[in-house]
Amino acid sequence: MSPSKAAVGVLLERDFQITGTWNLNSQGLVDVTGNVHAKWMHMSRLTVKFGHVSGNFSCIDSNLRSLEGAPQKVTGSFTCKNNVLTSLQGGPVEVGGRCYVSRNHLTSLAGAPHTVGQFIEITYYPDTPLLTLFNYNKVVFDNDSRPPVPPVPRIWRELFDSAFHPELQGGGKASMIKAVAILSKAGLYKNNPNAQP
């Protein structure tokens, strides 16, 4: 059973800052005409389940372990930086603007958006499955050098840079196959620049 509109309103007031208006849709999800920002707080999951947000959605620095309840569609940008996420499961299927998932040690990209309008920003970790990112037109690596983030190996920067490999950008599976060939030729296995094939 879905929570009442009054109960959802209490949670929205307590945990989120909404610039605009909201409604409870027929599936019991919160649709927002405007922007949503999770108030800084330590919560392992979102306390409200969102449907469509017509503006931007931000849940940074919230100690989230899951994106369950995140909007299914964000017309603007989606930001979930600096949480403790290991995957993007439960995140939006569609992001119209930018998608910031950096500062999360992602060991899986399950649940990553099917479409991103502008670019996806991610933090490099040797065990993040970066090949999946060739589905997107543009990938940006987080350039914040605060520890414990390792530097992005040059070959990975070049693979996602259209100046070096324009043929790989946004090419999906075909780009992944070409990138594996380039990595294999360089003697690299998966994302680990120190591993042997």
N, C-alpha and C positions, 0 to 999 in steps of 0.2 A: 504494500500500500504506500502510495506517495505521501510525503508530508504535506500539511496544509499550507496554503499561501502565507498565513500568518506565521507559522513556524519557520518557513523559508525566509521570510522577511526579517525575523529576529537574527538568524544566522548570517544573512547578508549584511545586516547593520553591524554585527559584531566583528565579522571576519573579513569583510571586503569593503572597498571604496568604489562606488559606482558613480560614474559621471554619465548621466543619461537616465533612461527608464528601463524597467525590467517587467517581465510577465512570466508566469508559469505556463508552459505549453501543455498540450494534451498528453504528452508522455511523462509529465511531471518534471521536466527539465527547465532550467531558468534561461530564457532568451533575453539578451540585453541589447538595447539600441543605445550604443555608446561604448564606453571603456570600463574595464574591470581591473582593479588592482587589489591583490590580496594584501591585507595589512600585515606589516612585519610581525610575525609570530612563529612560534615553533609548533608546527602541526605536521604530522606525518602524511596526512592526506587532506584533500580539499573537503570542506564540510558541506558543500552544496554541489549538486550536479548541474552543469551548464549544457545548453544545447547550442545556440548560435549567439555569437557576440559580433555585432556589426562594426565595432571599433577594434581597439587593442585589448589584449588580455595579458596580465603580468602576475606572476607568482614567484618572485625572486626572493632569495634569502629566507625561505620559509621552512627549511628542514624537511621538505617533502621527500617521501620514499616512493611515492606512486603519483601518477597523473590521473588516476581514476577520478572522474567528476569534471575533468577539464572540458572546455567546449569542444563539441564535435567539429564545429566550423568557426574560424575566426577570420573576418573579412580584412582586418588590419594585421598587426604584428602579434606574434605569440612569444612570450619571454618566460622561461623557467630556469634562468641562470642561478648557479650557486645553491643548489639543493643537494640531496644525497641520492639522486636517481641513478639506477644502473640500467634502466631501459626507458623507452618512451611509451610503454604500454599505457593505454588510457588517454593518451594525448590526442590533439585534434587530427582529423583526417585531412582537413584542408586549411591552409594558412594563405591568405591573400597577399600578405606583405612579407615581412622578415620573420624568421624563426630562430630564436636564440635559445640553444640548449647547452651552452657552454658552462664550464665549471661544475659539471656533473661527470663522474667517472662512469661513463656508459660502456658496459661490457656487451650490450646488445642494442641493436637499433630497432628491435621489435616495437611496433606502435608508432614509428616515425610517420609524419604526414605523407600522404600519397602525393600531394601537390604543395609546393611553396612558391608563391608569386615572385619573390625577389631573391633571397638567399637564405641558407641555413648556416648558422655559426655554431661551431663545435670546438671542444677542447681536445687536443690530441693526447691519447694514452696508447701505449703499445698494444693493449688488448681490446681497443675499440675497433669493431669491424668496419673500417672506413670504405671498403669497396662498395657497400650499399649506397653510399652517398653519390655515386655517379648517376643516380636517378634525378638529381637536382641540377638545375642550370648553373648554379653558382654555390660554391662552398667556401666559407671563410673560417680560418682557424683563429681561435681566440689568441690575441697577442699579449694578454696579460701575463707577465713573467713571474708572478708570485709563486713561490714553491707550494706544493710539490709537483707542479705541472712540468713534465719533461719538454724539451724543445722539439718542435716538429722536424723530423728528418727532411732534408732537402728534397729527396725524391718524392715524398708525399706532397710537399708544397708545390712542386713542379707538376705533378700529376693533376692537381686541381686548379692549376693556373692556365687560363686560356692562352696566355702568351707563349707557353711552352707546348701545351697539348690541346689546341682548340677542338680537335676531333673527339676528345673524351668528354667534353662538357655536356651534361644532360642526355647522354646517349644510352642510359640504362644498362641493360645486360650486355649489349655489344661493347660498351665502354669498359665495363667490368672485365670482360675477357681480354681486351686490349691492354688494360692496366696490369692484369696478372702477367701477361707476356712481358711487359716492360719490367715488372718487379722480378720475375724469374730470370730475365736476362741480366739483371743487376745483382743476382744472387741473394735476393731477399725472399723470405717466406712469410706470407700473411702481412701483418703490419710491423713485424719486429725487425728493425734494421740490423740486429746482431745475429739473427737466426740464420742457419744454413738451410738451403732447399732440401 
